[in-house]
Amino acid sequence: MNAFKFSAVALALASSFSASAMTSIADADLSQVSGQEGVSIVADLNINIGAFTYTDDGASVAFTDIGIKGMMIATIDVLTAATFVPAVTASVMAAGGYDAARAGAVVTAAGVATGWTGQDVVQFAFPVVGSGAVTADARLATPTITVASITTGHNGASFGGIVIKNLDLQGTKVWFYGHK
């Protein structure tokens, strides 16, 4: 009898928690949320794509039996202009060996060319995991991409397949923003 009472109480609690979990949240309620610094994603990828085919003017190329397997670690953050511009400038300085003034000019020109006007930016970053041997071990777990065959045209002529091992994205940052 006690087990029955306990089960009834557990069911009542579970259903009340489930109901609150399914409650919609209005945008106005979300505007009160603060302190969130970003989102982290760790994924063990096991993606299989039957085929990717591109056709143009009757000619085609098909990539068949595509597989992506391995680990991916990423963070997602929303950056204001005050944090976005220095991040991009630092990346341009590191990649091009530029001083701050030249990198700043490149960033300004890129912003004009892509329609960025100071709006918030979503950043996807793939952090470097650990240091030394730990970083090397993490790189071994990065995704491997396989394509079983690449064929052209309607006669099925094949180039064979390809394998890209250890697609290491550590240290990569990708920024997204809307524009007119």
Secondary structure as the mmCIF struct_conf table of DSSP 4:
data_model
#
loop_
_struct_conf.conf_type_id
_struct_conf.id
_struct_conf.beg_label_comp_id
_struct_conf.beg_label_asym_id
_struct_conf.beg_label_seq_id
_struct_conf.end_label_comp_id
_struct_conf.end_label_asym_id
_struct_conf.end_label_seq_id
HELX_RH_AL_P HELX_RH_AL_P1 ASN A 2 ALA A 21
TURN_TY1_P TURN_TY1_P1 MET A 22 MET A 22
HELX_RH_AL_P HELX_RH_AL_P2 ASP A 27 LEU A 30
TURN_TY1_P TURN_TY1_P2 SER A 31 GLN A 32
STRN STRN1 VAL A 39 ASP A 56
TURN_TY1_P TURN_TY1_P3 ASP A 57 GLY A 58
STRN STRN2 ALA A 59 LEU A 79
HELX_RH_AL_P HELX_RH_AL_P3 ALA A 81 GLY A 96
HELX_RH_AL_P HELX_RH_AL_P4 ALA A 100 THR A 114
TURN_TY1_P TURN_TY1_P4 GLY A 115 GLY A 115
BEND BEND1 GLY A 118 GLY A 118
STRN STRN3 VAL A 121 PHE A 126
HELX_LH_PP_P HELX_LH_PP_P1 PRO A 127 VAL A 129
BEND BEND2 GLY A 130 SER A 131
TURN_TY1_P TURN_TY1_P5 GLY A 132 GLY A 132
HELX_RH_AL_P HELX_RH_AL_P5 ALA A 133 LEU A 140
TURN_TY1_P TURN_TY1_P6 ALA A 141 ALA A 141
BEND BEND3 THR A 142 THR A 142
STRN STRN4 THR A 144 THR A 152
TURN_TY1_P TURN_TY1_P7 GLY A 153 GLY A 156
STRN STRN5 ALA A 157 ILE A 164
TURN_TY1_P TURN_TY1_P8 GLN A 170 GLY A 171
STRN STRN6 THR A 172 PHE A 176
#
